[in-house]
């Protein structure tokens, strides 16, 4: 049986970038794609579970995160370049067979996009937290600016180069503690309200947690802090700065179907799904995903791999045991 201590690290040249890869197990490849603000470490418990189920679990730090090289320009973090990076990962670790692809948060977005652009590379898909939404008629940031108007919203705040990363680089513990919370984590009142006229950034609008959730160990927090002190926050935020460009590039695929089997897992209390239940999620995604399974975890929020690792692992393994 594999354990966390069996995870090993490689530094590989992937699509022209020096890339840190975590790896454990033998067998067909399960490729894990992390989100923001995370790194490969978010997947450690799922990697061991799949290694013990007969897979080679592979989890990179994505470009601009952890110990993987950043891309040169903001525009480089577009869907074509990131999908090319993921295609190179598949070619390196599984040249003769499609992979099991697993993504969470921005890793979910990257994985949804990748399977549309390179369906031949994916045998099965497990997505966490971020559903496949219908493609809007206007670019996403344009829509959000119109929707929020004079109210603060983090994805709009991220659009100005140099601003959000300066805030987070100056206080990485502040932003990670404020985000790594459970839905029920009590918070102090935020120092700033929702109005843009108040100025300021995001940390002071989130409210300092009064306690550390049980799943957020001191070891996990220290690991993630070290990762961001090494990489800085700019690379991860640059993915958000390509949302409108990605929309333009993927618009021709807005009706395309994802034909491989798909499992969608989310916490019922994750704000990303906006209270959607299974019928609502199936109505949202089912037209484009003929083979779709959905698992919702009661009382669980956004960081489900760490909040409920056993439930997540069991759902994944049930899905993989099906023909």
Secondary structure, DSSP 8 states (H G I E B T S, - for coil): ---GGG-EEEEEEETTEEEEEEEE--SEEEEEE--TT--GGGGHHHHHHHHHTTEEEEEE--TTSTTS---SSGGGGSHHHHHHHHHHHHHHH-TTS-EEEEEETHHHHHHHHHHHH-GGGEEEEEEES-------SS-HHHHHHHHHTTB--HHHHTTSTTHHHHHHHH-HHHHHHHHS--TT--B---SS-SBGGG---SHHHH--BSS--TTS-HHHHHHHHHHHHHH-SHHHHHHHTTHHHHHHHHGGGTT----SEEEEEEETT-GGGTT--HHHHHHHHTTT-SSEEEEEETT--S-HHHHSHHHHHHHHHHHHH--
